[in-house]
């Protein structure tokens, strides 16, 4: 899955205008995300929640202690492969700790 984050970079919006590539391993609920602009790679565990054919949420956790990051991505589907997302971080290593972003996604 590819995500493109909306917005213009500011210190309070550090992931703006970046592209993220997610790879999921459903056998053990792990993921790896690469921020393609910077080549940074993170991995952890995820949980998938299905609400409706047009709405799902994926909850992510990675890191430990001071670097623990917890966030979710809600997917609003336009088709089976394309739509909009809402990124909501409740704790994270990249400050600000609590923030939201929006953007578009494509399932490869």
N, C-alpha and C positions, 0 to 999 in steps of 0.2 A: 504494500500500500504506500502510495506517495501522498504527502501533505504539503501544501504551500501555505505558509502563514501570512496573513494579511498584515498591512501596516508598514510604518516607517520606524527604523530602529531608534530607540531612545533607551536611557538607562532603566526605565520602568517597563520597557517592552523589548527585552534583549533577543527574543527569537523572531522578531518581525522580519518579514521578507526572506525567510529561510525555507528550504525544502528538506523534508525529512523522509527517509525511506525506512519503513517498518517491515520486519520479517517476523512471522509468528510460527511457533512450534506448538501445535495443539496437543501433541502427545504428553507434554509436561508443562503446558501453560507458560512457556517462557517466550521472551521477545528480544529482538535486537533492533535498535534504531540508530541510523546514521544520519547526522545532520550534513547533508551533501555540500553545503557552502563551506563548512569548516573541517569536514572529515572526522568530527568527534563521533565516537561510538559509545552507546550505553546499552546495557542489557539488564533484564530483571524478569519479574513475573507479571502476568496479566490475568484479568478476569473479564469475561465477555457477558454482557447483559442484553438480552433481546426484549424489546418492548412492543415493537410493531414492525411491519415490513418497511416502513420509512424511518424508523428510529431505533438506534442501538447505542450502547455505551460500552467503552472498554476502559477498565480501571487498571492503572499501571503503578508498580512500585519497583524502585531500584536504589542501590546504595546502602549505606549503613550510618548510624549515629548522625553526625553533623552533616553528612552528605546524603541522607535519606531523602528521596524524592517521591512524592505521591501525587498523582494527577489522573484525570480522566479525559477521554475524548468522546464526545457525543457526536454520532454521525447522523446527519439528516440526509436521507437518500433521495436523489432525483431519479436515478436509474439503478440497476444492480451494481454498477461500477463507479458511478460519479455522484458527488454531492458536496455538501457543506459540512464543516465540523466546528465544534466549540471545544476548545482546550481549557480546562479548569484545573489549576494547580493549587493544592491545599498546603503543601510543604515542599521545599526544594532547596537544592544546593545553589541554583542560579537565582539570585535575588532580582526583583522582590520575591519574597517567599510565596505570597498568595497573589495570583494573577489569572487573567483570562485572555485568550486570543481566539480569533476565528480564521477561517480560511476555506480552501477547497481541497478535496481529496479525489484520488483516482485509485481504484483497485487494479493492480497489474494483472 
